[in-house]
Amino acid sequence: MKPALDVITIGRASVDLYGQQVGGRLEDMASFSKAVGGCPANIAIGTARLGLKSGLVTRVGDEAMGRFIREQMEREGVATEGIVTDRERLTALVILGVRDEDSFPLIFYRDNCADMALHESDIDEDFIASAAAIVVTGTHFSRETTAAAQKKAIRIAKANGRKVVLDVDYRPNLWGLLGHGAGESRYVRSDAVTEHLKPILAECDLVVGTEEELHIAGGSEDTLAAIRAIRAISTATIVCKRGPMGCVVFPGAIPDSLDDGVKGPGFPVEVYNVLGAGDAFLSGFLRGWLKGEELETCCAYANASGAFAVSRLLCSPEIPTFPELQHFLKTGSRHKALRFDEDINHIHWATTRRPQSDTLMALAIDHRMQLEAMAKEVGAPVERIPDFKVLAVQAAARVAEGRPGFGMLIDGTFGREALFRAADHPFWIGRPVELPGSRPLDFEGGGSLGAKLVEWPVGHTIKCLCFYHPDDPPELKERQERDLLRLHDAARRIGRELLVEIIAGKHGPLQANTVAGILQRLYDLGIKPDWWKLEPQRDEAAWHAIGNVIAQNDPYCRGIVLLGLEAPENELEAAFAAAASEPQVKGFAVGRTIFNDAARRWLKGEISDEAAIADMAGRFQRLVDAWQRVSARSKAASYQGRSL
């Protein structure tokens, strides 16, 4: 039977907390980035990103960090059946930093941690047998119970004709050879560790390590002698990682020189952080090796993946995806520091961001200026507006019924409680950042844009409305473009998705190419939002022009949602019909058409909370029905056209 998975990795799974002040001591770190860490967990993510079907066997704690690891694995497409929740132990943590290009201090918080309690009983025979290969790691041979678990997995794999891969993964202090403060140390000679690993080597089909790791595996500090010692007891293909020199592979007899092994191209890049580079390297090598590629190709994948990792800050988040890797191998980069390559960074961002539904139907209640004016008009206190926005969340939830593809736009000015309540549902959530009605564009709240946005939950999408027309005065366009560029940079730096809303029709005529021209101009500036939000148009040619601009400039764009501009429902359905023929249009984000009447009557005290909820839910439902109706017709017509 063909294996369902390509690879299962076994062993460490921790949460990495990376100091963000590069060049400082750990003692002086003031803020940290959180990511999944641990060699096997990193490799599981890396291989999944590179197109393999991967799984992970480990233990995590019954707490937020353990749930984070599990959820991130699911987001990355890693099979999680082998992740056991340990209700007695905490998830391992690692504190890391970048002091300079040669010093990367780290502290392992692994005293009685969950992953080091991995037990033979956690190894499910059917799960192990479901993969073409397993990866066992050196650290988990340092304890009797974890070693027994990995040995059981090896026996199952061998019995089912599967491959066994050893990542030597040598951390002296995790073998008890050094103190807690020596987490950065990569090598201490130990005959006991060497003897411990010998019987494992004999069972392996692939052995991977740095020169120092092969020294500990082979029992010699002469690299060639160590490799020969491994070959004496193992028929495995041996991969020697050599840092900036790439790698060398020995599939059979060991030659007289390291340089006579199989090699692939190297990729000289700036070394920013070496931590995690080996996990990225093995992920790349396995992508080729398990797909039956030539060893030279395996080396190219591995070396390039390692190059990405050393040129970026974190571990698992920095491993490339296969589209990113292919782009790099085809075109290279003009930057020695790959983290400054905007084209590569965009592919990385777009292919690693959180999965979302292909359709988006959103109730927009982020209006501030309009609701303030309404409250003043009817004589209601503005303090009531936040309560109304909570009712809007209930209305949207009533329509969505927990299904994917629904969302809300909610502000933080009057919608703080509404944002909290929206988080109770699986909504896509967008939040405005612009000062209401500003032209030229300005941002709400003043001060540092990035400092404000970093406080937002990672799942919130930044929404920015810009009133922009090609006929605007040059100085107005220049200022607005500058601020959109600043926002785009902030969004990418802090890892938040961006929706750019363009309204052109209020400040000039809308021709068939008006909005398409605006989008092309913004793309030319380097602005690539995840979503566009655009005003309705009846001209199908205009929508196809817009779609062509997006397809040519950013094939990774999530698409377009239509705004409402307070249009009546029947007019919106007609606008939906015109737009639905363009595949880039994914749905709508409409506000006043849905809530205006209910808000006015509720603020005046004419209707109850339930009546307001029911009114908004009914209007939202009708728009959902209208979008789904015209979208289905458009898809049917497209299918019929292809059939003819």
N, C-alpha and C positions, 0 to 999 in steps of 0.2 A: 504494500500500500504506500502511495506517495505521501511523504510527511506533510502535515498541514502547516507546520512552521519551518522556517529555515534554520533558526538558531534559538536556543534558550541559554541565557547567562545565569550564573549561580553565584550568590555571595553578598557582598556589601551593597547596601543602599542607605545613603545618608542624605542629610540636608546640608548643603554648602552655604555658608554665610561669608560672602566675599567683601572685604573692605573696599570701599569705593574711592578712598583717598590714595591713589597710586603714588608710590614714592614715600609713603609714611610707614611708621612702625605700627604693628598690631596694637601696641599700647595706646596709640593716638587715633585709631580709627573711630570715626564718629557716625558712620552710616554703612549699611551693608546691603548687598543684593542677595536674594535667596534663590537657590537652584537645586535641582536634584544632583547628588554626587555619589561617589563610590564607583569603583572600576566597573563591576558588572552592570550596575544601573546605567552608567554612562554608555556602555557598549550596547545595551538593549535599546536605548534611545538612538544612538548613532546608527546602528544597523537599520532600525525602522525608518529613520530619515533617508537613508540611502537606498531604500526600496526593498529591504528584506522583511520577511514576516518573523518578528522576534517576540520572545517571551522572557520573563524574569522569574527566578525563584529566590525569595528572600523573606525576611521578616521585618515588619515595621510596627511601631508602637500604636496603641489605641488612643491616638491623640491627633491634634491638628497637623503635626509634621508628617506623621504616618499617612494620614489621609491625603496630604499634599502630594506625597510620592505616588500613591496609588492613582490619584486623579490626573497627575501629569503624565504618568505612563499611559493612561487611557487616552489622553489628548494626543499623545505621540503615536498611538496605534499599536502599543506594545500589549501583548497578551498578559493578563494579570492573574490568571488562575493560580499561579504559583506563589503569589504574594500572600503570606500568612500574617494575620494580625495578632501580635503578642500583647496580651492584656496585662502582663506583669512588668514589661520593660519599655523604656523610652526609645524612640527612634534616635539613631546616632546623628551627631552634629559635627561639623568641621568648620573651624574659623580659619580663614585664609586671607592672605594679602600679597601684594606685589611691592617689595621694597626697592628693588632695582632689577636689572636684566639678569642678575645672577642669584638673587636672593628672593625666595618665595615662602615666607614664614607661614606655618600652619599648626593648628592645635587640634588633635583628634579628641572629641568627647565621646568615647566609646566604652566607658566602664559599664559592664553588664548591659550593653545595649541590645536592642531587639535582633539585629541581623546576625550578631555573634551567638545567638541562641538557636540558630537554625539546627534542626534535628532531622535524623533519618526519617522520622514519621512525616516530615514536611515534603518529602520527595515522593511525588505521585508518579507511579510507573507509567500510566497512560499519557500523562502530560509530557514526561521526558521522552517517551517513545514517539511523540507526535512531531518532534523536531529532527531535521537532518543532521544537526550538530548541537553539541552543548559546549559552553565555555565555562571551565572551572578556573578559579583564581587562587594565587598563592596564599593570600592572607587567610583564606578560609581553611587552609591546611595547618594553621598555627594552633588550633584548638582541637581537642579530641572529638568533641561532638560535631563541630562543623566539618571537620575532616571526614568523619563517618558519613555525613550527609552527602558530601561531594563524591565520595567513593561509591556510595550506593547509586548515585546518578550515573557515574561512569560505568558501573556494571550493567545498568539498564540500557544505556546507550550502546554499549558493545554488543549486548545480547540481541539488540534490534538492528544491528548493522549500521549504527549511526557514527558520526565522526566525533572525536573528542579533542578539544582545543584547550591548551593551558596558557593563560596569561600569567607569567611568573609574578607580576604585581607585588614586588618585594618592598615592604615597609618595615625596616628593622624594629621600630618601636612597637609595631603591632605584633611582633614576635616576642616582645618583652626584652629586647636587647638594649634598648635605650629608654630614656625617660620621656615624660609627657612633652617636655619642651623641645624634643628633637624630631618633631613630625616632618620637618623638611628633609631630614637625612634619608638618602636613598640606598646606602650600602654600608653594611658592617659584615665582615667575614664571619661565617659561622658554620663549622662542620656539621653541627646538629641540624641546621636547616637544610643543608645539602643532602644529608642522609635521609631526612624526612621527605624530600622531594623525589628522590631516586625512583622509588616504585611507581610514582605517578607518571614520570616521564615515559616509562615503558608502555603505558596505556594510551599514549597520545598520538594523534595524527598530525597535529600542528602545535608547535611550541614557539611562543613569542615573548621576547624580552629585550630590554636594553643590554648593552655590554655588561653593565654591573649585575643586572638580573641573571644573565647567562653565566656570569662568574659564580653566583650563589647556587645556581642550578647544577653547574658542571663541576664545582669544587675547585676552580682555579682562577687566579687573577690574570692569567693570560687568556685573552678572548678566544683565540683559535684553539688552544688546548681545552678550554671549557666546552666549546662546541663539539670537539672531538669526543670528549667524555660523555656528552649527551648522546652523540651518535652511537657510542658503544653500547648503550642500553636502550636506544629508541630509534625506530625507523621514521619518526615524525619529520615532516618538513619543518626546518628550523629558521625562524626569522629573527635577525639581529637588527634592532633599531639603533641608528647611529646619529640621532639628533639632526643637525643641519646637513649632514652628509647623506641623509635619507636612510635607506635600509639595504641589507643584503640577505639573500635567501639561499638556503642550502637544502634542496629537495632530496639529495642522495649523498654520495661520498663527499667528504670534506676536503676541499683543495688545499694547496700549500699557502694560499694567501686569502685574507678576507675579501679582497677586491675581486677575486675570481668567482664569487658566487653570483647568483642572478640578481640583477638590479633594475631599477626603473628610474625615470627622471626625478631629479631633485628640484625643490622650489625654494630658493633662498628668500626668506622674508625676515622682517624685523621680529625679534623675539620680545614679546610683550609679557607673556606668562606661560611657562612650560607646563603648569599643572593641568592635567586632563589631556595633554597632547597625545600621550600613549593610547588613551582610550579612543580618541578620534582616529588615530592611526590604525588600530586594530579593527575598528568599525569599517574603515575604507578597505583594508585588506580582505576582511570577510566578505564584503560586497562582491569583490572579484572572485575570491577563492570558492565561495559557495555557489557562484553562478558558473563555475567552470572556465573562468577566463585564464589567459596565459599569466604566468607569474609576473612578467614584466608589467602587465596591466594592473595586477593586484598591487604591485609596488607603487605604481603611479597613483592609484586611488588612495592608498595608504599615506604616501608622502604628502599628497595634496591635502588630504583631510587633516593630517597633523599640522601642516602649515597654517591652515585656517585657525586651528586651536591655539597655536602659540602666538598668533597675531591678534588675539582677542582676550578679553578679561576672564570670562567664566569658563566652566567645564562643559557640561552637557548642552547648555543653550547655544554654544558656539560651534558645535559640530555641524558641518554643512549638510544640506539636503542634496539629493542626487541632481536635480536641475541646477543647483548652485555649483556643484562639483563639475558637471558637464560644461557649464558656461566658462568656468575657470580653466579647465583643461583645453578648451577650444580657443579662448580669446586671451587667456592670461590676465594680467593686471598691470597697469602703469604704476601702481603703488606698491612699494616694498612692505608697507604696513597695510595689510589687507583690510583692516577695519576702516580705512579711509576711502575705500573704493565704493562709490555711491551705487553703481550698477549691481555689484555683488551684494552689497548690503540690502538693497531693495529686494532682490531675489530671496535672500536669507529671511528677511522680515516676512515677506508675503507667503513663503512656503513653510513658516514655522508658527505663524500667528494662530490663535485659538480657532478651532473649527466653528463654522456658523452655517445656518440653513441657507440654501440658495435663494430663498424668497424672504422678503422682509415686508411685513405689513405692520405699521407703527401708528400708534395714537400719539400725537404731539401735544404736550401740555407744558412746553418750556416757555410759553409766552409770559412775559413779565410786564412790559409796557402796556400791552393791550388790556390785560386783566386789571392793572392799576387804574387805567382810564375808565374801564367798565364799572369798577367798584365806586369810583368817584362820581360817575354819572348817575348811578342808582342810589347813592348815599349810603353805601355799605363800607364798613371799615376794611382796610387792606389786610388786616390781621386774619380775615376769614379766607383769604386766597389759599394759604397752605392747606386748609381743611378740604377745600374743593379739589385740589390736586390729588389728595389721597382718594377721593371719590372716583376720580378719573382712572387711577390705578385699578380700583375695584371693577370699574366698567371694562377696562381692557382685559383684565384677568377673566371676567365672565365670558368674554368672546373667545379668548385664546384657549381656555380650558386645559392649560398645561402643554399645549402642542407647540412644536418648534415653528419658527418663522414669524413670530410676533414680537413686537417691541414697543418701546416708548421713548419719547424725547421729554426729558424732565430737567428743569434748572435747579441749581443749588440755592437760588435766592429765596423763592417761595416754595420750592419743592423738596426741601431737605427731608421731611418726614415721608413724602411720596417716594423719594429715592430709596429710603430704607424699606418701605413696604413693597416697592417694585422688586427689590432683591429677594423677596419671598417667592418669586415666580421665575420661571426660566426665560425671562425676557431678554432680548437685546436692549441695551440701554444706551442712549446717547445724551450728552450733556452740552449745553451751549457754553461757549467761552467768550463770545463777542458782547460788547456793550450794546444793549438793545437799540436798534435804529441807527447805529453809528455809520456815518459816511463822511469822511473816510473811516475805514474799519478801525475800531479800537477794541481793546480787551477789557472785560469787566473786572473791577477790583484793583486795577493798577498793580504796581510792584512787579516782582519777577514772575513771568509766565510759567517757567519750568517749576519753580518752587510751589506754585499753586497746584499744578497738574499732577505732580508726584504724589499728592495727598489723595488723589482719586483712586477708587478701586481699579485693579488692572483690567477688569472686564468692561469698564465704561468707555464708550467711544466719544472722543472729542468732536463736537459739532461746531462749525463756524459758518455763520451767514455773512456773505459779502455781497453788497450791491455794486455790481461791476458791469460796465457796458463798454464796448470797443470805442465808442465816441467820447468817452470821458476825457477830460483834460489830462495831458501827460503827467503833470505833477500829482494828480489824484491817483492815476493808475500806478505810478511808481511807488507811492506810499502804501497803497493797498497790497501790491505785489510784495513789497518788502516785509510787511507784517504777515502775510500768508506764508512766505518763506520761513520767517522766524517761528511761526506756529508749527509748520511741517517739521522743522528741525527739532523743536521741543518734543513733538509727539514721538518721533523716532528715537530720540535719546532716552526717553523714559518708558518706551515700550507701550504706547497707547495707540489704538486705532484712531483714524481721523476721517471725518465726514466733512466735506466742503460743500456748502450750499451757495449756489450762485443764483441771484435774481437780477436779470438784465432788463426785463420788460418795463420796470418802473421808471427807467431813466433813458429810454430810447426805443426805437423800433426793433421788433424781433423778426429778422429775416431767416431764411432757411439755414444760413451758415453762421448766424450770430453767436449762438451758444457754443457751437463746435469750434469757432475761432477763439473764443475765450478759453476753452479747455486746452486747445493746442498751445496757446500762449503760456498758460500755467505749466503745462508739461515741459515746454521749452525752458522754463525757469528751473525745472527740477522738482516741481511739486507733484507728488503722486499719492493722492489720498486713497484710502481704502474704499471709500464710498463717495459718490457724488449725489447731491440732492438738487433737483432742477425743477423749474416751474413748468406747468403743463403747456403743451403746444398741440394744435390740431394737425400740424404738418408732419406726415410720416417721413418725408424726405429729410426734415430737420433732425428727426430722431436717428435716422440711419447715418447721417453725417456725424452726429455726436458719437454714435456707436463705433464708427470707423476710426475716429480720433482716439478713442479709448483703446480699441483693439491694437492699433498701430503703436501706441505709446506705452501701454501698460496692460499686457495680457493677464496680469494677476489682480487687476482691479476687481473688487467684489461686485461692482455694478452701480446702477442708478436707482434712486427712489424718487418718486414724484411728490412735490409739495402741493398744498391745496389752495392757498391764497384766498380762503373763505368762499371758494366757488360753490354753487349749489351742487347737490349730489348728482343730478342728471348731467350737468356740465362736466363734472369730474369723470363720470363713466365714459363720456365721449372722449375726454382727454386720455383716459386709460386705454381706450380702444386704439387710438392713434399711436400711443407709445408702445403698446404690448407687442407689436410686430418687431420691435428692436430687441434682440436677445440680451443686450446690456441692461435693459430696464427690468428690475427685479421686484418692484412693488411700490409702496407709497408710504409717506409719513405725513399725515394730515391732522390738523388741529382744529381750527375755528369752525370748519364745516361740521365737525363732530360736537364740539363742546360749547359753541357760542350761545345757543338758545338756552341750554341747561344752566350755564354759568350765570347768565343774566337773571333768569327766573329764581335760581337758588340764592343768589346774592340779595335779591329783593325780598326773599323770604316767602315766595309764592309756592315753592315745591319742597318736598322733603328730600333727605339724603337719598333714599331709595328711588324716588322718582327721578332724581338727577342721574343716578347710576344707570337706571333702566333706559333713560332717554339717550345717554351717550353710548351705552352698549348697543342699542338698536341702530343708531346711526353708523357706529363703527362696523357692526355686523353687515349692514347693507353695502358699505364700501368694500369690505372683505369679499362679499358675494360678488360684487360688480367686478373687482379685480380678478378673482378666480374665474369668472365667466368669460371675460374678454381674453384672459391669458390662455384658457383652454381652447377658445376659438382660434386664437393666433397659432397655437401649437398644432392644432388639427390642420389648419390651412397650410402651414409650413410642411407638415408631414405629407399632405396630399400633393403639394408641389414637388417634393423630392421623389414621390412615387411615380409621378408623370414623367 
